């Protein structure tokens, strides 16, 4: 089958394209206005990739066009979609394609407001290191995996389950299409306020997801009041986990450092010593949840788990150190929601407790740009010494209550956080060129962030190298 992906540089889209290629299909794709790391990643995948949208990009004999959900793609007005309709080619979405393709597999859906990319990648890495050829679809790049998507020869498939809607004309959450056999649920905190205005709206698809688990499936869930409320809707075995003692699996004796160590405690006093190079308490929580799932399912041994957790290098944009010689490290985090941004900031404060934290932030997602979520700025930067604020993008602005750059700056300043607006990479670089030398810089966004993740590290490696040598 020949499949063309319109919007292929989307994290989920490219992962599905790789799964389909692994399964024996011919794959091509197009995208525009894309940025690293996904743009460079897709360019290296070895299938036809066009950096614009045009009817002639559709190959002869095309069977299916997969349309991404980004507002930048133009939906039905996209010329590739129009050409597919003219030819009578089926047009679908990647969640529908994944659901159809994996309907007969044993699907593990990793869902939650945050943590799902890391947990999905970690689970796939552990299974792969243990010699288990599971499939996977992950919406982020991990240096520990050969690709973001893999078909696999085993029955199991690990699917990162996004609660966001399929598209403007299909209000179902993506993960309800994935035929879950098992679910790992990491968190449940109100997000995506542009499509889920209230917490009840946001909670509803998670309730639906849990009801889809069959009686012989497994639900592994983090101990949390909101999750307790909905977990009763599942009619399968339920296992709990946390970073504090609970009735299931938890961590204890945690020591944080370049290599963090802790003991995983399980039912009946089971104890496993684990180490990780990942930063932050939230990543200890992620490891506990994944380990609980894999051990409860009997998919890995304790020694295999220990080795794989220690070797897991995380995922791109989740607290990667970008500098090599600079005395002022630049760390890149992922800030698509309040909880993700706050977890990244707390990890920096935990691992660099004596260094002023400077955050360069881009309010890229609809939630960060919405006036309905302006209250997030009241507390998200607690403990931060200084914030450089990039303007919010404008695509899709007419679909929600878009905040202005000035409103976001004013709300952040009112919280008592020193904040400066920067509208170009040059302006941001200039603002960061006169540091004392004892700071740590966190780049925080889910968008391009003015290209700073690529342009700023070499500047710092030169500008602050002498201090590093001293």
C-alpha positions, 0 to 999 in steps of 0.5 A, a space after each residue: 500500500 502507498 501512503 502519503 503523510 501531509 504534515 509528516 514532521 509532526 512527532 506522531 505522524 513521523 512515528 506512524 510513517 515509520 511503523 507503516 514502512 516497517 510493516 511493508 508499505 511505501 511511505 512519502 510525506 510533506 510538511 512546511 514551516 517545520 523546525 529541529 529536531 523533528 525537521 532534521 530527523 524526518 529528513 534523515 529517514 530515507 523516504 521522500 520528504 517535501 518541504 512544501 505542499 503541492 498536488 504533484 507531491 502525491 505519488 502515482 497509485 496512492 492508496 491513502 493520504 494521512 492528514 495531520 491535525 495542525 492548523 498550519 496544514 490548512 485541513 481540507 483546503 490543503 492542495 494535497 488533500 484536494 488532489 487526493 479527493 480529486 483522485 478518489 484516494 482515501 483521506 484519514 488521520 494517523 490515530 485512525 490508521 494506527 487503530 486500524 493497523 494494530 487492532 489485532 495486536 496487544 496494545 499498551 497505551 501510555 496516557 496522561 497529562 505528562 510523562 507519556 513520551 518518556 514512559 513510552 520511550 523507556 518502555 520500548 527501550 527496556 523491551 528492546 534491550 531485553 530482546 523482546 521485539 515489541 512495536 512502538 509509536 512515540 511522539 518524541 526522539 530518544 537517542 536510546 531507540 533507533 527510531 520513533 516508530 517500529 512495527 515489531 514482530 511480537 504481539 505487544 505494541 507500545 503506543 503513546 496515547 494523546 488525549 488531544 482530539 483527532 481533528 477539528 471535524 472529529 472531537 474524539 481523543 486520539 487514544 480511544 482509537 487504539 484498542 487498548 489491552 493495557 494502559 499505563 496512566 501517568 497523570 491527570 491534570 487539566 490541560 488543552 483548555 482550548 478544546 477541554 474548557 473544564 476539568 470535567 471535559 478533560 477528564 471524560 476521554 480518560 474515563 472512556 479510555 479506561 472503560 475500553 480495557 478488556 477484563 483480562 487487561 491491566 491498568 497501572 496508575 499513579 496514586 493521585 486523587 483525580 485518578 482514584 476518581 476515575 479508576 473504578 470505571 475500569 473492569 480489569 486488574 489495577 496496580 498503583 504506583 507512586 514516589 511515596 509508599 502506596 499499596 503497589 510500587 514506589 521508590 524509596 532512598 532516592 539520592 539525586 546526582 549526575 547518576 541518581 539512585 533509588 530502591 524500587 519497592 514492590 508488593 510483598 517486599 520486593 526490592 530492586 536497586 536502580 540507577 538513572 542519568 535522567 534529571 528530576 523527581 518526575 523521572 523517578 516517578 516515570 521509571 517506577 510506573 514503567 517498571 511496575 507495568 513490565 514486572 507485573 506483566 512479566 515481560 522482563 526480568 529484574 536484571 534486564 530491567 536494572 541494566 536497561 533503566 541505567 542505560 536509558 538516555 531519555 528523550 530529546 528536549 526533555 532536559 538535554 544538556 546542549 553545551 559542552 564547554 560552557 561554565 553556564 550550562 544550557 539545558 533544553 526542556 519541554 514546556 507544552 503545559 504547566 505541569 511539564 514546564 514546572 517539572 523541568 524547572 523543579 528538576 533544575 532547582 533540584 540538581 543545581 540548587 546553588 545556581 541562579 536559574 534563567 529560563 527562556 520561555 516560549 508560550 507555544 501551545 494553545 493553552 499557554 497562549 489562552 487568556 483562560 490559562 493566564 493564571 498559570 503564569 502566577 506560579 510556574 516560574 517560582 524559584 526562577 531568577 530571571 525569565 526571557 519571554 518570547 512572543 506567542 505564535 499566531 497560527 490558530 489564534 482565532 480558535 481561542 482567547 489568544 493572549 498578547 505578548 504584553 499580557 503574558 509579560 505583565 502577568 509574569 511580572 505581577 507574580 514577582 518574577 523578573 521578566 524581559 520580552 525578547 522578539 528575536 534570537 539576536 535579542 535573546 543572545 544579547 540578553 544572555 551575553 553578560 551573565 555572572 558565570 554561575 547561572 544555569 539556563 533552561 530553554 523551555 518550549 514545545 516550539 522552535 524558540 527562535 532557533 535558540 537550541 541550535 544557535 545559542 550553545 556554540 555562543 555559550 561554549 565560546 563566551 563562557 569557556 574561559 570561566 569553565 577552564 578556570 
